[in-house]
């Protein structure tokens, strides 16, 4: 492979990940379990993504240290565990906006304007098939944002999953390719 071709490939992967280097390991952590399964996340990537109601801030905490590069190539890693935090500001029941406020985002959504989060927990096997018994949505809790820098977010979370609680922190790296994951347009890597 020529050096020029290698530089071109690396530049395109970097652009897909928001122009930054790959996310360093250990920019996310979680403790606790969901149905007895731990989520030993080490990586957090994020983007403002479009959905049918507007935009949300998607913060993806994962066991996959190379998620941004893989998403840039349209792939998703095998046997990974993911905590997906979708943060948004609701101004009414039909429109959402990406997170812009520091502070708390509540899991419980009401029809009132405010800051909310939807938190999904997904465990996948070696064929990228979701383990339904160990996947689900948080039923309560909150995410607290302590810093926002463009599409990068820093904060903590305490989420209720049935009778269990999971807590943790993240300092995400912006990765425009998160939209690919949000849209479900990845293949098993």
C-alpha positions, 0 to 999 in steps of 0.5 A: 500500500502506498503512503499516499493511499494510507494517508487518504484512508486515515484522513477519511476515517478521521473525517467520519469521526468528526475530524478528531483522532480515535477516542482514547480508551477509558473515557467512559465507565459504568458500575452496576448491572442490568439483569446481572450483566455488567457493562464494562464500557471504556469508550464514549463517542457522540454526535447530534443526530436527526430523528423524526422529532428534530435532533437529539444528542446521542452519547454512545458508551461502549466496550468497543474502543474503535467504535468511531472508525468502525461506524465511519466504515459502516460497521459495528463491532461483535460481542459489544455492550452499549449504553446509548444516552439520547439527550434532548430538550423538549419544547413541546410534545412534537419537537426536540432539540439537541442538548445545550444546557448543563445540568440534569436530564431526567429519564421520565418524560412528561408532556412538559417542556424540559430536559430529558434522556432516553437510555438504552442498554444493549448487549450483543453476541458474536454475530451482532445479534441483540441479547434481548434478555440483557437489553432494555431501557432505563425506567428512571434516573438521570444524566447530569451534563457538566460540559458541552463542547460542540457535539462532545459531552461530559457528565455522569449518570445514575440510571434505574433498570428494574430493581437495579441501578447503574452509575457512571461517567463519560467524556465523549469525543465527537464522532459524526458517524454516530448518525450511522448507528442511530439510523441502524445502517451498520453491518456486523464487523 
